[in-house]
Amino acid sequence: MTLSKRSIYIISVVILTIALDQISKFWVRINVAAGSQSEIIGQFFTLHNVENEGAFLGMGSELNETLRVILLLILPIVVLGFVLRYIFKDKTLDNWSIFAFSSIIGGGLGNVYDRIIYGSVTDFWHIDLGGPLRTGIFNMADLSVTTGMIILVFVSFKKKKKVAK
């Protein structure tokens, strides 16, 4: 079976996203003391080493083990599988959409891997530009998922603009 350039592109983005995520988390686990906080650019950009047993901003960490496994492991794997199947099958997707979906899949799989292997997800970056311009503590997988979602929003607006013309 020969893989198309499109399939190689999808697989490459997913694998690269997982690799960058796992390498960065490995580096943080080895080099940054658990629970610590270091300034990178003053208080605006800080480096941490926090284990998150939940999902976004720790949501779900208080759930019982069965619900946590269903909502944070099984459901994401099923959804990511469907998204992967979708991007392989829908030949009308543009390169930006393929990149965005592949980044989301890679980021999602990076965090799922952590939950399976470590029982939690290592988060380490925090941005605080004041007021509402502040993040929770996040990692490369979160950044990949968020970037993918932002790209999809822009692509969607671009497509709607073309249809309106």
Secondary structure, DSSP 8 states (H G I E B T S, - for coil): ----HHHHHHHHHHHHHHHHHHHHHHHHHHHS-TT-EEEEETTTEEEEEEEESSSGGGTTTTS-HHHHHIIIIIHHHHHHHHHHHHHHH-TT--HHHHHHHHHHHHHHHHHHHHHHHHSSEEEEEEEB-STT-B--SB-HHHHHHHHHHHHHHHHHHHHHHHHH-
